[in-house]
Amino acid sequence: MKEARDTVRKSLPLTAADLRDLAFMRRSTEYRRVLQEMTGTDIDPEASEASYLHAVLEAGLTALRERAEEAGYAAMAAQQQDTTAERQRVARRRIPDWANE
């Protein structure tokens, strides 16, 4: 966990809809449970608004990392499939060793 001296406070513009969504999620047991799972920390219903927003930010960053990793793995898999297909094309064009006997 980061030490207090590593903490920086930033201003975060929130719309009325953002505030409604956050208030709903904060009151919801299910949303709090999912947020706890995503962040790996206990989310106290009475926690400060700043700590709740930090937990939401952590969950969002985790989701972004996971999506980026998925995209990277998908690209690697596609590249592997292309390489495999190319090797198969080359192998089909190759004259078998026994053909020259």
C-alpha positions in Angstrom: 0.0 0.0 0.0 1.2 3.5 -0.7 2.4 5.7 2.1 0.6 8.9 2.9 3.5 11.0 1.5 3.0 9.3 -1.9 -0.7 10.4 -2.0 -1.7 13.3 -4.2 -5.2 14.8 -4.2 -6.7 15.7 -7.5 -9.9 17.5 -8.4 -12.4 15.3 -10.2 -15.3 16.9 -12.1 -18.5 14.9 -11.6 -21.8 15.4 -13.3 -25.1 15.1 -11.5 -25.6 11.7 -13.1 -22.1 10.6 -11.8 -23.1 11.7 -8.3 -26.4 9.8 -8.5 -24.7 6.7 -9.8 -22.0 6.8 -7.1 -24.6 7.4 -4.4 -26.6 4.4 -5.6 -23.6 2.2 -5.9 -22.4 3.2 -2.5 -25.8 2.2 -0.9 -26.0 -1.0 -2.8 -24.7 -4.1 -1.0 -24.2 -5.9 -4.4 -22.2 -3.1 -5.9 -20.0 -2.8 -2.8 -19.4 -6.5 -2.8 -18.3 -6.4 -6.5 -16.1 -3.4 -5.8 -14.5 -5.2 -2.9 -13.8 -8.2 -5.1 -12.3 -6.0 -7.9 -10.1 -4.1 -5.5 -9.3 -6.7 -3.0 -10.1 -4.4 -0.1 -12.9 -4.0 2.4 -15.2 -1.2 1.5 -16.8 0.3 4.5 -20.3 1.7 3.8 -19.4 4.6 6.1 -16.0 5.3 4.3 -15.3 8.7 3.1 -16.4 9.8 -0.3 -12.7 10.2 -1.3 -11.9 6.6 -0.3 -14.9 5.3 -2.1 -13.9 7.2 -5.3 -10.4 5.8 -5.0 -11.8 2.3 -4.8 -13.9 2.9 -7.9 -10.8 4.3 -9.7 -8.8 1.2 -8.7 -11.6 -1.0 -10.1 -11.7 0.9 -13.3 -7.9 0.8 -13.7 -8.0 -3.0 -13.1 -10.7 -3.4 -15.7 -8.7 -1.3 -18.2 -5.5 -3.4 -17.6 -7.5 -6.6 -18.0 -9.1 -5.5 -21.3 -5.7 -4.3 -22.6 -4.2 -7.7 -21.7 -7.0 -9.5 -23.4 -6.5 -7.4 -26.5 -2.8 -8.2 -26.4 -3.4 -11.9 -26.0 -5.9 -11.9 -28.8 -3.4 -10.1 -31.1 -0.7 -12.7 -30.1 -3.1 -15.5 -30.8 -4.0 -14.1 -34.2 -0.4 -13.7 -35.1 0.3 -17.3 -34.0 -2.6 -18.5 -36.2 -1.2 -16.6 -39.1 2.2 -18.1 -38.6 0.8 -21.6 -38.3 -1.3 -21.1 -41.4 1.8 -19.8 -43.3 3.9 -22.9 -42.2 1.1 -25.2 -43.4 1.0 -23.4 -46.8 4.7 -23.8 -47.2 4.6 -27.4 -46.1 1.9 -28.2 -48.7 4.0 -26.7 -51.5 7.2 -28.5 -50.4 8.1 -31.5 -52.6 8.3 -34.6 -50.4 11.8 -36.2 -50.0 10.6 -39.4 -51.6 9.4 -37.6 -54.8 13.0 -37.3 -56.2 13.8 -41.0 -55.8 
